[in-house]
């Protein structure tokens, strides 16, 4: 059995990457990790040219990645939430799995999960529920394809303003928007996946649960 892990984060060795890899390792199964920035994947054209062939008409890496997903026994999709929605690379990847649906439902019955990295702190009701928006984009894809959505991991990420060099003075800084008018780049700091013990364990638990579902069991039973 093989589990495919996807990361839509373009940042090298990102929080999203590392969380997906922890989940993959925890399965104890054969795995493959794919970083979408290394591939060219256009969004779906809604042309229905894939109905009879189960193959997209767009000749780019989306065809290869769809074949990887088709061959895998389970799928873990990791993305992040720019403008409080799922990032474009991850969304395009999901859209390009549409050809696998027609007549056969090649993804149906497979367990899957989501890893979402989000910079929006919990408890601020004035801000959009970015994590939920990102997670639901993946969850509802899996639901509509007849997959078994096992769960999601929330990773606290970083607003880009902490690295741009103007995070304390720019009138558009996300630091103060997310953390309050007195917040600074120094006071906010950098969120690292490994410094979030509960999140690390959640990622590992996701991997173990996916493995259990593949073996016809469930840790949640």
Secondary structure as the mmCIF struct_conf table of DSSP 4:
data_model
#
loop_
_struct_conf.conf_type_id
_struct_conf.id
_struct_conf.beg_label_comp_id
_struct_conf.beg_label_asym_id
_struct_conf.beg_label_seq_id
_struct_conf.end_label_comp_id
_struct_conf.end_label_asym_id
_struct_conf.end_label_seq_id
STRN STRN1 UNK A 2 UNK A 7
BEND BEND1 UNK A 11 UNK A 11
TURN_TY1_P TURN_TY1_P1 UNK A 12 UNK A 13
HELX_RH_AL_P HELX_RH_AL_P1 UNK A 15 UNK A 27
BEND BEND2 UNK A 29 UNK A 29
STRN STRN2 UNK A 30 UNK A 35
HELX_RH_3T_P HELX_RH_3T_P1 UNK A 36 UNK A 38
BEND BEND3 UNK A 39 UNK A 39
HELX_LH_PP_P HELX_LH_PP_P1 UNK A 42 UNK A 44
TURN_TY1_P TURN_TY1_P2 UNK A 49 UNK A 53
BEND BEND4 UNK A 54 UNK A 55
BEND BEND5 UNK A 57 UNK A 58
BEND BEND6 UNK A 60 UNK A 60
HELX_RH_AL_P HELX_RH_AL_P2 UNK A 61 UNK A 71
BEND BEND7 UNK A 73 UNK A 73
STRN STRN3 UNK A 74 UNK A 80
HELX_RH_3T_P HELX_RH_3T_P2 UNK A 82 UNK A 84
BEND BEND8 UNK A 85 UNK A 85
HELX_RH_AL_P HELX_RH_AL_P3 UNK A 88 UNK A 95
TURN_TY1_P TURN_TY1_P3 UNK A 96 UNK A 97
HELX_RH_3T_P HELX_RH_3T_P3 UNK A 98 UNK A 100
TURN_TY1_P TURN_TY1_P4 UNK A 101 UNK A 104
TURN_TY1_P TURN_TY1_P5 UNK A 106 UNK A 109
STRN STRN4 UNK A 111 UNK A 118
HELX_LH_PP_P HELX_LH_PP_P2 UNK A 120 UNK A 121
TURN_TY1_P TURN_TY1_P6 UNK A 122 UNK A 123
TURN_TY1_P TURN_TY1_P7 UNK A 125 UNK A 126
BEND BEND9 UNK A 127 UNK A 127
HELX_RH_AL_P HELX_RH_AL_P4 UNK A 130 UNK A 144
TURN_TY1_P TURN_TY1_P8 UNK A 145 UNK A 146
STRN STRN5 UNK A 148 UNK A 156
HELX_RH_3T_P HELX_RH_3T_P4 UNK A 160 UNK A 162
TURN_TY1_P TURN_TY1_P9 UNK A 163 UNK A 163
BEND BEND10 UNK A 164 UNK A 165
TURN_TY1_P TURN_TY1_P10 UNK A 167 UNK A 169
TURN_TY1_P TURN_TY1_P11 UNK A 171 UNK A 172
HELX_RH_AL_P HELX_RH_AL_P5 UNK A 174 UNK A 179
TURN_TY1_P TURN_TY1_P12 UNK A 181 UNK A 182
HELX_RH_AL_P HELX_RH_AL_P6 UNK A 185 UNK A 188
HELX_RH_3T_P HELX_RH_3T_P5 UNK A 193 UNK A 195
HELX_RH_AL_P HELX_RH_AL_P7 UNK A 197 UNK A 214
TURN_TY1_P TURN_TY1_P13 UNK A 215 UNK A 216
TURN_TY1_P TURN_TY1_P14 UNK A 219 UNK A 220
#
